[in-house]
């Protein structure tokens, strides 16, 4: 923490760096989406989810993203968050084949409809990345 900074400032900086590692434009998109309705929620998400949890050293970013994609698939109703984390997983080294395998496995634990919805979303994400020239 910098002199004169607060714990929350440090959490915010760590969270912002972690979020940008997953998706360089993600924090700005989230902030813009929440600015008019709940600007404090943006900072809370950056500090708690990204600063406190996703930045922890216990798992590498690829493993964390596989776990997150699995959980969001199982939830079945978190499409925007799943879109973000499918992209993030690819950004930190997951392959499309690995993600497809994870989503197929979710058919056993989360059900076929949840797995299909996630696979359809993955197909969209892959097409968007192809259009942008991303792997």
N, C-alpha and C positions, 0 to 999 in steps of 0.2 A: 504494500500500500504506500502511496506517495505521502510525503509530509502534508498534513492538513486535510488529507482525504479521509473518507469514512469507510467503514467496513462495506456498506452498501455500494460505494463507488468502486471498490475493489471487486466486489461480486459482479457489478454491472460490467466492468471492463473485461473480466474473465469470461463472463457469459457472452458478451458481444463478440469477443475473439473466437469463442467456441462456435457460436452460431454462424459466424462468417466463414469458419473453416468448413462447416457443413454445406452452406449455401451463401456465397459472397453477397448476394442481393437480398437474402431472406429477411434479415432484421429490418431493413428499410421497408420491405413490402408489408411485414407484420405491423410496423409502427404506423404506416399509412392507413392500413385497414382499421386500426384501433383508435387512431388519433381523435376522431370526432365523438366516439362513443365512450371509450374507456382507456384514456391514455396511460393511466397508472397500471393497467393490466399488462401493457407492453413491457414496462420496466420489470414488473413482477415475473413475467415469463422469462425474460432475459436473465434476471438475477437467480431465480430459483431453478428453473428447468435446465438452462444452459450453464449458469455460473456455479450452481451447487451440485447438480447431478451429472449432466453430460460431460463436464470437464474433469470428473474424478479420474484418477489414474488406474482404478481397478480393472477396467476393460479398455481395449483399444477401440477407436471410433468405429471401425467396421463391425465389430461384435456388438457394440451398443446399437448401431443402426439396424442390424438384423433383429435384435431383440425388440426394438421400437416398431419396426415394420410388422413384426409378428403380432405384437400387442394391439397395434392400431387395426390390423386386419381382423383380429378376434373381436375387437369392440364392434366393428361393423358399421359405425356411423360417424367416422371421423375422416371423411374424404379429404378435406383440405390439408389436414395434418398428415395423412398418409401420403398425399402427393408430395408435400415438402420432404418427408423422410424417405420416400423412394428416390427422389433426386439426391438427397443428402447421402444415402447409401451408395449410390453410384459415384458421387463426388469423393467419397473416402475409400473407394477401392472395391466395392461389391461389383460383381459382374451381373449382367442382365440374366444370365442363366442361373446364377446363385439366387437372385431375387425370385425368379420364376419357381425355383425349387422350394424356397421358403414359403411362398404363397400356396404352392400345391400341398405342402405339408400341413398348412393351416386348414385345408379341407377336412382333415381328420379331427382337429382339435377345435376349430371354430365353425365348422360346417361348410358344405359345398357352396351355398349362396354367398357367404362372406368371402370365401376364397375366390370365387368367380368375380365378385365385385372388385376385389383387390387386383386380380389379374387384368380385368378390363381397364382399370385405372393405370396399371403398370404399362399396358399397351399404349395408352394415351401419352404417358410420360416419356416412353421410349420414342414415340413418333415426334413429340415436341423437341426432344434432344437431338434427334436425327435432323430435324429442320434447322436447328441451330448449329449443326456440325459437332455436337458433343457426343462422347461415347456413352 
